[in-house]
């Protein structure tokens, strides 16, 4: 489920970047964005693996923490994107 949400968010963000970036800069900005996304995914997977390993008897805590952090990011992002 988290990977599905991540994929949907990635597609949305890439579309947004392409719409807002000047045409002469699109290649450079997209290369940078894809590099950041590609590097961030393994870090997230390592973090999830560590947390699920450390909290093996209480995996619901990891899911709750991830949902809370995601909700916090959505609230912060909504204000920023609303201005755009």
N, C-alpha and C positions, 0 to 999 in steps of 0.2 A: 504494500500500500504506500509506504514512504517513497519507494523508487518511482511509483506511478505519479505521485504528487510532485516529486522532484523533476520528473520529465516534463510534466505539464507546466510547471513553473519555469523551467529552462526554455521551453518553446515560447512562452509568453514574454520572457525577458529578452530573448534574442529578437523576437519580432519588434518589441519596443525599441531596442537598440538600433535596429535597422531603420525604423521610422524616424528616429530622432537624430541620427548621425548624418552629417553632411556627406553627400555622395563621394567626394574625393577622399574621405577618411574611412569609409566603410570597411575596407579590407583590413586596415590596421586595427581598428576598434574591435572588429569581430574576431580577429586572431587573438587579441589580448583577452577578450571575454571568454572565448572557448578555452584558452590556456588556463585561466583562473578556474573555470568550472571543472575542467579535467583534473586539475591538481587538488581541488577541494573535495571531490567525491571520495578518493581513497582515505583522506583524513577523517571524513565523517564515518566511513565504514570501520576504520580502526577504533574510533571513539565508541561507536555502537558495540563492536566486538568486546572491547575492554569493559564497558559498562554491563553488558549482558553476562560476561564472565564473572565480574565482581559481584553482581546482584543476581546470581543464578536462581536463588530461591524467591526472589521478588522482581520478576521481569516487568511487572506492571509499573514499577517505579521509573524504569527507563522510558517506557512508553508515555507515562504521564509527564515526565521531564521534557521529552521531545515535543509533546503536544503543547506544553506551556511555553517553551522557547519559541516554537513556531507561531503560536498565537501572539506572542509579544512582538515578533518580527512583523507579522501581518499588520498589527495595530500601528506600529511605527511606519511601515512602508505605505500604508493607506494614506496617512497624512501627507507624506512626501509626494506620492503619485497623484493625489488629488490636486495639489498645486500645479502639477504639470498639465 
